[in-house]
Each structure stands twice: as C-alpha cells, then as structure tokens.
Amino acid sequence: MPALVFPPFPDDVPTHPLLIIDYELLKRRDVDEINRLWDASTKLGFWYLKNHGADELVDEMFAMGAETMALPLSEKMEYEQGDEGISFGYKAAGTNAVDATGELDTVEFLNISKDDALAWPKQAHRAYPRTAVARMESTITPFVRKSLEVNNLILEIFNERLGLPEGTLLSLHTEEEYSGSETRLIRNPATQSTTKKAIGSHTDFGSISFLHNRLGGLQVFVPGAESWQYVKPIPRHAICNVGDALAIMSGGILRSNLHRVIPPPGAQSGFERWSLVFFTRPGNSAVLRALTEMSDTIAEAVKKTPEKSFDTGSTSKDWFARRIKNQRIKNRTASPALSEEYPKRIEQPFTGARDVDGKPRYRGGRDKLRVGFPATHRQTSVATFKEQGSHKVRNGLRQGTMLRS
C-alpha cells in the first residue's frame, strides 16, 4: 500500500499556484466560486478541488492498486491492454513512448472502464485482475460513481457558461452509453534520476480529469513561460483539468493544457509515486466538433480563430482509439535498438537503469507523429516535436489545429 507519510515537497523548486475550488460551493451554485472555476478552466485548464467527498474511496482505491501491482508480472500481463487502441486493462512499464525520440515510459497502470464498473457483476468490455474483482463492488464502482458525480457537476456549470441548451454536455457524456471513461491507478517506481520522464508531455484525451496524488512530479507548461513548473500536491485536494474533447466542443474557450510527469523532487524521489485519476470522456457515438450551432458564445469564439479547425470528422470512440494506439511503441517503425528493448521491458519490471539510444521513425511518416498528444501542422518536422520544443508548438497553436490526428 502506498506510504501514508512522505517527506515534504521542497520549497526550492518552481511551482505554479493553481486556484483552489470548493466543490461544496459549486454544489450550492455559488456565483463567485463558479466565476473562479471559469477563470481557472479558460486560462490554464487546471485547478485544485477541495471538499469533493471522495477521500475515503481514494484511500481504498490506492490499496486496491497496491494489491494489483504486487501481483506477478506474468499474471498482470494476462490483462494487458494490447496494441490495438483499447485502453482498458493493464499497461506494463516501457510500452509507451514519452517523446518523439522514442524514450520509453516508466509507469505501469491499470485502467478500469466506467462501463464495466457500472455494469458489475456483468461484464461490459473485459475481465480484470482478481485484486480488482475482489474490490469492484465495495470500492471501484463507488469511486466511479463519485467521480461521475463530481465531473458531471462541472460539466453542468460549463454548459451554462458556454450558453448551451440545458443538458447538452451531459447528453454527450451519459452513463448509459459506452465510452472511453475510465479510472486509472498508476505506479511509478522510485528513481535516482531527476529528469527521467515517467509520462511525457501531453494533453488529456477526454473532457475532465479528476486526479489524486500524494507526491510531486506533475508539471504544467504555463502559456508564456520558459520552463516547466511543478504542481504542488496538497493533502485531500484533487487536481482537475480540462481535456481535448471539451476544448474542441467549446471551440477552444476551455483550455486543454500541456503537462507531464517526472520523478518527484528532492527527498520525495526516493519513494514510489502513486496516482489515481478518473477520466470523463464523451460517449462513443459523439462526434468531436465545436458546438457552434448550439451556442452563440462558441460560434463567436470559432469565428475569431479562422485559422483553426474544430471539426475532427471523427467519433469519440475512433478518435480516442487512434490516439491510444499511436502511443504504443509497438505501433511505431523502430530502430533495431528500440525493437530489441521492447520485449525486455515487458519481461522485466522497469528499473530506470536503461535508456534507449535509437531514434525511431514513425508509422506513416512525420505527418502521423504521435507523442501523447496529436500532431498539429502536417508541415512540422519531427525535430520540432522533440521534448525541448514540443511545448512551444502546442502552446502556440492551442487546441484548434491539432484536431485532424
């Protein structure tokens, strides 16, 4: 089980202060609190959320995660999500690329579908490890329901501020329709490296993310800044952020911002880093596009940015599957060094001791590049997207031009 006591977050690292939003005030429709949420979601797209009421379930979910990650790797691999664009299931460390050079991720995680949790004891999509099955009814399903409650309230508030007809966003995120919504329990091993990326720079696929962590390591790239900044973890405060789907639907009004995960700073680096997140994503049949015909506010925002496209021409199901599939290192045409490294990462738990020297090519050429977030301009060179420059391209273009991935 993740340690309950950690060294304090250091004071000598750059951090970005997020607005703290009170969920209880949002439930009461407090105008000032709603205005603060709107400010956070349209500028950086990240905020803290307190008084959300999920703390006990979060503790139990971390316990379930620890039990699951302690299983033999061979047993966990029976539930591996695979390379075909399916997100639900177990993901071993070293199976995804974190940047354009082909550096491999260091995290293992378990994704449990919202649909499976709500259908329990029936199976909607797939089976899960015995440790998850044992806690499905008592822990996982209640956590999923609580997360949906929290994120749905935020969707209702955004719906009103965007000038959409009542219930529009909720109708695109119904519990009844199958979707990519899922809960994810993430384990990142302790490391001596201060720069090794656990999860590379990316924007989230979905609409709203409801994140719980107890160690540092999450960083955001603030628009206009010259470097990454840590988000300091605050006990019993979730970190929420807007994802790409909601940014698209809002015509770019709501911001989906770049972030990444590196080893915790200072003395915290000696500890395993555990995270728990629930991703709310649109129903599988929802077409990802700006809702211009339903909101004058969104139509005006799109009109002001004619250089951007907010129509993916794709359903949520197909779009997410494409993005998930292209994260997998096996779906890239790799150099021999990378191809040889991949099975080693599957057969052995990741130690952080090995690096990949090869620089792989990408399936379909540079215009099909995927690095945890979609390609933007098709004319952009691969070099531009390497870790040192990817954030500049992404922040310069914002949501609009990324959509034809």
C-alpha positions as CSV (number, residue, x, y, z in Angstrom):
1,M,0.0,0.0,0.0
2,P,1.4,3.5,-0.8
3,A,3.2,5.1,2.1
4,L,1.0,7.5,4.1
5,V,3.8,9.7,5.3
6,F,6.2,11.3,2.8
7,P,9.0,13.9,3.0
8,P,7.6,17.4,2.5
9,F,7.5,18.9,-1.0
10,P,10.7,21.0,-1.4
11,D,10.4,24.8,-1.3
12,D,13.2,25.5,-3.8
13,V,11.6,24.2,-7.0
14,P,9.5,26.3,-9.4
15,T,5.8,25.7,-8.8
16,H,2.7,27.2,-10.4
17,P,-0.1,28.1,-7.9
18,L,-3.5,26.7,-9.0
19,L,-6.8,28.2,-7.9
20,I,-8.4,26.2,-5.1
21,I,-12.1,25.5,-6.0
22,D,-14.6,24.4,-3.3
23,Y,-16.8,21.6,-4.5
24,E,-19.4,22.3,-1.8
25,L,-19.7,25.9,-3.0
26,L,-20.1,24.7,-6.6
27,K,-23.0,22.4,-5.5
28,R,-24.7,25.5,-4.0
29,R,-24.1,27.3,-7.3
30,D,-22.1,30.0,-5.5
31,V,-21.6,32.7,-8.2
32,D,-18.1,33.7,-7.0
33,E,-16.9,30.1,-6.9
34,I,-18.3,29.4,-10.3
35,N,-16.5,32.5,-11.7
36,R,-13.2,31.3,-10.2
37,L,-13.7,27.9,-11.8
38,W,-14.4,29.5,-15.1
39,D,-11.2,31.6,-14.7
40,A,-9.2,28.5,-14.0
41,S,-10.6,26.4,-16.8
42,T,-10.3,29.1,-19.5
43,K,-6.7,30.3,-18.7
44,L,-4.7,27.2,-17.6
45,G,-7.3,24.5,-17.6
46,F,-6.0,23.2,-14.2
47,W,-7.3,23.7,-10.7
48,Y,-7.4,22.2,-7.2
49,L,-10.7,20.8,-5.9
50,K,-11.4,20.5,-2.2
51,N,-14.4,19.1,-0.3
52,H,-15.1,16.7,-3.1
53,G,-16.1,13.9,-0.6
54,A,-14.0,11.1,-2.3
55,D,-11.2,10.8,0.2
56,E,-12.1,7.5,1.8
57,L,-12.7,5.9,-1.6
58,V,-9.4,7.3,-2.8
59,D,-7.6,5.6,0.1
60,E,-9.3,2.3,-0.8
61,M,-8.5,2.6,-4.5
62,F,-4.8,3.1,-3.7
63,A,-5.0,0.0,-1.6
64,M,-6.5,-1.9,-4.5
65,G,-3.8,-0.6,-6.8
66,A,-1.0,-1.7,-4.4
67,E,-2.5,-5.2,-4.3
68,T,-2.8,-5.3,-8.1
69,M,0.7,-4.1,-8.8
70,A,2.1,-6.6,-6.3
71,L,0.8,-9.5,-8.5
72,P,3.4,-11.4,-10.6
73,L,4.1,-9.6,-13.9
74,S,3.0,-12.7,-15.8
75,E,-0.4,-12.6,-14.1
76,K,-0.8,-8.9,-14.8
77,M,0.1,-9.4,-18.5
78,E,-2.9,-11.6,-18.9
79,Y,-4.9,-8.4,-18.7
80,E,-2.6,-6.2,-20.8
81,Q,-4.4,-3.6,-22.9
82,G,-2.6,-4.5,-26.1
83,D,-1.6,-2.5,-29.2
84,E,-5.0,-2.2,-31.0
85,G,-6.2,1.1,-29.4
86,I,-8.0,-0.5,-26.4
87,S,-7.3,1.5,-23.2
88,F,-9.0,-0.8,-20.6
89,G,-6.8,-3.2,-18.8
90,Y,-3.2,-3.4,-17.5
91,K,-0.3,-1.4,-19.1
92,A,3.2,-2.5,-18.4
93,A,6.1,0.0,-18.0
94,G,8.0,0.7,-21.1
95,T,5.2,0.0,-23.6
96,N,4.5,3.7,-24.5
97,A,6.8,6.4,-25.8
98,V,7.1,9.6,-23.8
99,D,8.5,11.8,-26.6
100,A,9.5,11.8,-30.3
101,T,12.9,10.3,-29.7
102,G,11.2,7.0,-28.6
103,E,12.2,7.2,-24.9
104,L,10.0,4.7,-23.1
105,D,7.7,5.5,-20.2
106,T,8.4,4.2,-16.7
107,V,4.9,3.7,-15.3
108,E,2.6,0.7,-15.0
109,F,-1.1,1.2,-14.6
110,L,-4.5,-0.4,-14.5
111,N,-7.4,1.1,-16.4
112,I,-10.9,0.1,-15.4
113,S,-13.8,1.0,-17.7
114,K,-16.6,3.1,-16.3
115,D,-18.9,0.7,-18.2
116,D,-17.5,-2.4,-16.5
117,A,-17.7,-0.7,-13.1
118,L,-21.3,0.3,-13.5
119,A,-22.4,-3.0,-15.1
120,W,-20.9,-5.1,-12.4
121,P,-21.4,-8.1,-11.9
122,K,-22.0,-8.2,-15.6
123,Q,-19.0,-7.6,-17.9
124,A,-19.3,-4.7,-20.4
125,H,-15.8,-4.9,-22.1
126,R,-13.3,-7.2,-20.4
127,A,-12.1,-9.0,-17.3
128,Y,-9.7,-7.6,-14.7
129,P,-7.1,-8.9,-12.2
130,R,-8.5,-10.8,-9.2
131,T,-7.5,-8.0,-6.9
132,A,-9.7,-5.6,-8.8
133,V,-12.6,-8.1,-9.0
134,A,-12.4,-8.5,-5.2
135,R,-12.9,-4.8,-4.7
136,M,-15.2,-3.9,-7.6
137,E,-18.5,-3.7,-5.7
138,S,-17.1,-2.3,-2.4
139,T,-14.5,0.2,-3.8
140,I,-14.2,0.6,-7.6
141,T,-17.8,1.1,-8.6
142,P,-18.5,3.6,-5.7
143,F,-15.4,5.6,-6.7
144,V,-16.5,5.7,-10.3
145,R,-20.0,6.9,-9.3
146,K,-18.5,9.6,-7.1
147,S,-16.1,10.7,-9.8
148,L,-19.0,10.9,-12.3
149,E,-21.0,13.0,-9.8
150,V,-18.1,15.5,-9.4
151,N,-17.3,15.7,-13.1
152,N,-20.9,15.9,-14.1
153,L,-21.5,18.9,-11.9
154,I,-18.6,20.7,-13.5
155,L,-20.0,19.8,-17.0
156,E,-23.3,21.3,-15.9
157,I,-21.6,24.6,-14.9
158,F,-19.6,24.7,-18.1
159,N,-22.7,24.0,-20.1
160,E,-24.4,27.1,-18.6
161,R,-21.4,29.4,-19.0
162,L,-21.0,28.3,-22.7
163,G,-24.6,29.2,-23.4
164,L,-25.6,25.7,-24.5
165,P,-29.1,24.4,-24.1
166,E,-29.7,22.8,-20.8
167,G,-28.3,19.3,-20.6
168,T,-26.3,19.4,-23.8
169,L,-22.9,18.4,-22.3
170,L,-24.4,15.8,-20.1
171,S,-26.2,14.3,-23.1
172,L,-22.8,13.8,-24.7
173,H,-21.5,12.1,-21.5
174,T,-24.3,9.8,-20.4
175,E,-23.6,6.9,-18.0
176,E,-25.8,4.7,-20.2
177,E,-23.7,5.0,-23.4
178,Y,-20.5,3.1,-23.6
179,S,-17.5,5.4,-23.6
180,G,-13.8,5.7,-23.0
181,S,-14.4,7.0,-19.5
182,E,-12.2,5.1,-17.1
183,T,-10.4,5.1,-13.7
184,R,-6.6,4.7,-13.8
185,L,-4.3,3.6,-10.9
186,I,-0.7,4.5,-11.7
187,R,2.6,3.3,-10.1
188,N,5.9,4.9,-10.9
189,P,8.9,3.3,-9.2
190,A,11.4,5.3,-7.2
191,T,14.4,6.5,-9.1
192,Q,17.6,8.5,-8.6
193,S,17.1,10.4,-11.8
194,T,15.7,13.9,-11.6
195,T,14.9,14.2,-15.3
196,K,13.7,10.7,-16.4
197,K,10.2,11.3,-17.7
198,A,7.6,8.9,-16.3
199,I,4.9,10.3,-18.6
200,G,5.9,12.6,-21.4
201,S,4.3,16.0,-22.3
202,H,0.7,15.6,-23.4
203,T,-2.8,16.8,-23.1
204,D,-5.5,14.6,-21.8
205,F,-7.8,12.9,-24.4
206,G,-11.1,13.4,-22.7
207,S,-13.3,16.1,-21.1
208,I,-12.4,16.3,-17.4
209,S,-9.8,14.6,-15.4
210,F,-10.2,14.1,-11.6
211,L,-6.7,13.3,-10.2
212,H,-5.4,12.3,-6.8
213,N,-1.7,12.1,-5.9
214,R,0.4,12.4,-2.8
215,L,3.9,13.2,-4.2
216,G,5.2,15.8,-6.5
217,G,6.2,15.1,-10.1
218,L,3.3,16.6,-12.1
219,Q,4.4,19.6,-14.1
220,V,2.4,22.1,-16.3
221,F,3.7,24.3,-19.0
222,V,2.2,27.6,-18.4
223,P,1.4,29.7,-21.5
224,G,4.2,32.3,-21.9
225,A,6.5,30.6,-19.5
226,E,10.0,29.5,-20.5
227,S,10.1,26.3,-18.4
228,W,8.0,23.6,-16.8
229,Q,6.6,24.2,-13.3
230,Y,5.6,21.7,-10.7
231,V,2.1,21.5,-9.3
232,K,2.5,21.0,-5.6
233,P,0.3,18.3,-4.1
234,I,-2.0,19.4,-1.3
235,P,-3.4,16.7,1.0
236,R,-7.1,15.9,0.4
237,H,-7.2,18.2,-2.7
238,A,-7.8,16.7,-6.1
239,I,-6.3,18.2,-9.2
240,C,-8.7,18.7,-12.0
241,N,-8.1,19.6,-15.6
242,V,-9.8,20.1,-19.0
243,G,-9.1,17.6,-21.7
244,D,-9.0,17.9,-25.5
245,A,-12.6,16.7,-26.1
246,L,-14.1,19.5,-24.1
247,A,-11.7,22.0,-25.5
248,I,-12.9,21.0,-29.0
249,M,-16.6,21.2,-28.1
250,S,-16.1,24.6,-26.6
251,G,-14.4,26.0,-29.7
252,G,-11.2,26.5,-27.7
253,I,-12.8,28.5,-24.9
254,L,-11.9,25.8,-22.3
255,R,-8.2,25.1,-22.3
256,S,-6.6,21.7,-22.5
257,N,-3.0,22.4,-21.4
258,L,0.3,20.5,-21.7
259,H,1.5,18.6,-18.7
260,R,3.9,15.8,-17.9
261,V,5.2,13.7,-15.0
262,I,8.8,13.4,-14.0
263,P,10.3,11.9,-10.8
264,P,9.3,13.7,-7.6
265,P,11.7,16.4,-6.5
266,G,14.0,16.4,-3.5
267,A,13.7,13.7,-0.9
268,Q,10.4,12.6,-2.4
269,S,12.3,11.0,-5.3
270,G,13.2,8.0,-3.0
271,F,9.5,6.9,-2.9
272,E,7.2,5.2,-5.4
273,R,4.8,7.7,-6.9
274,W,1.2,6.6,-7.0
275,S,-1.6,8.4,-8.8
276,L,-5.3,7.8,-9.2
277,V,-7.4,9.5,-11.8
278,F,-10.8,9.3,-13.3
279,F,-11.2,10.4,-16.9
280,T,-14.6,11.6,-18.1
281,R,-14.8,11.1,-21.9
282,P,-17.7,11.6,-24.3
283,G,-19.9,8.7,-25.3
284,N,-18.6,6.6,-28.2
285,S,-21.0,8.0,-30.7
286,A,-20.4,11.6,-30.0
287,V,-18.8,13.5,-32.9
288,L,-15.9,15.6,-31.7
289,R,-16.5,19.1,-33.1
290,A,-17.3,22.6,-31.8
291,L,-20.9,23.0,-30.8
292,T,-21.3,26.2,-32.8
293,E,-24.9,25.7,-33.9
294,M,-26.0,25.4,-30.3
295,S,-24.2,28.3,-28.7
296,D,-23.6,31.9,-29.9
297,T,-20.7,32.0,-27.4
298,I,-18.9,29.1,-29.0
299,A,-19.7,30.3,-32.6
300,E,-18.2,33.6,-31.8
301,A,-15.0,32.0,-30.4
302,V,-14.6,29.9,-33.5
303,K,-15.2,32.8,-35.8
304,K,-12.4,34.7,-34.1
305,T,-9.9,32.0,-34.9
306,P,-10.5,31.1,-38.6
307,E,-7.0,29.6,-38.9
308,K,-8.0,26.8,-36.6
309,S,-10.2,23.7,-37.2
310,F,-12.5,22.4,-34.5
311,D,-14.1,19.6,-36.5
312,T,-12.3,16.2,-36.1
313,G,-14.6,14.4,-38.5
314,S,-14.4,11.5,-36.1
315,T,-16.5,9.9,-33.4
316,S,-15.1,10.0,-29.8
317,K,-14.6,6.2,-30.0
318,D,-12.5,6.3,-33.2
319,W,-10.5,9.4,-32.2
320,F,-9.5,8.0,-28.7
321,A,-8.7,4.6,-30.1
322,R,-6.4,6.2,-32.7
323,R,-4.6,8.2,-30.1
324,I,-4.2,5.3,-27.7
325,K,-2.9,3.1,-30.5
326,N,-0.3,5.5,-31.6
327,Q,1.2,5.9,-28.1
328,R,2.2,2.2,-28.1
329,I,5.8,1.7,-29.0
330,K,5.0,-1.5,-31.0
331,N,2.9,0.6,-33.4
332,R,6.0,2.6,-34.5
333,T,8.6,1.5,-37.1
334,A,11.5,1.4,-34.7
335,S,15.3,1.2,-34.9
336,P,16.8,-2.2,-34.0
337,A,17.8,-0.8,-30.6
338,L,14.3,0.1,-29.8
339,S,12.8,-3.2,-31.2
340,E,15.2,-5.2,-29.0
341,E,14.4,-3.1,-25.9
342,Y,10.6,-3.5,-26.1
343,P,10.4,-7.2,-25.1
344,K,12.9,-6.7,-22.3
345,R,10.6,-4.0,-20.8
346,I,7.7,-6.5,-20.9
347,E,9.7,-9.4,-19.4
348,Q,11.3,-7.4,-16.6
349,P,9.9,-4.8,-14.2
350,F,11.2,-1.4,-15.1
351,T,14.2,-0.3,-13.1
352,G,15.0,3.1,-14.5
353,A,18.6,1.9,-15.3
354,R,18.3,1.6,-19.1
355,D,17.9,4.2,-21.8
356,V,17.1,3.8,-25.5
357,D,19.7,5.2,-27.8
358,G,17.9,4.6,-31.1
359,K,15.8,7.3,-32.7
360,P,12.8,5.6,-34.4
361,R,10.9,6.6,-37.4
362,Y,7.2,6.8,-37.1
363,R,4.5,4.9,-39.0
364,G,3.2,6.9,-41.9
365,G,6.0,9.4,-41.8
366,R,6.3,12.6,-39.9
367,D,2.7,13.8,-40.6
368,K,1.5,10.8,-38.5
369,L,3.6,11.6,-35.5
370,R,2.1,11.0,-32.1
371,V,3.7,11.9,-28.8
372,G,1.0,11.6,-26.3
373,F,-0.9,14.5,-28.0
374,P,-2.0,14.7,-31.6
375,A,0.1,16.1,-34.4
376,T,-0.6,19.7,-35.3
377,H,0.6,21.2,-38.6
378,R,1.4,18.5,-41.1
379,Q,4.3,20.5,-42.3
380,T,6.0,20.5,-38.9
381,S,9.2,18.5,-38.8
382,V,9.8,15.6,-36.4
383,A,12.6,17.6,-34.7
384,T,10.2,20.3,-33.8
385,F,8.3,17.9,-31.7
386,K,11.2,16.5,-29.7
387,E,10.9,17.2,-26.0
388,Q,12.7,20.5,-26.0
389,G,10.4,22.1,-28.5
390,S,7.0,20.3,-28.4
391,H,5.5,22.6,-25.8
392,K,6.3,25.7,-27.9
393,V,4.4,24.3,-30.9
394,R,1.5,23.1,-28.8
395,N,1.1,26.3,-26.8
396,G,1.4,28.4,-30.0
397,L,-1.3,26.6,-31.8
398,R,-3.6,25.7,-28.8
399,Q,-6.4,23.3,-29.4
400,G,-7.6,24.1,-32.9
401,T,-5.1,22.8,-35.4
402,M,-4.5,19.6,-33.5
403,L,-7.7,18.0,-34.4
404,R,-7.0,16.0,-37.6
405,S,-4.9,13.5,-35.8
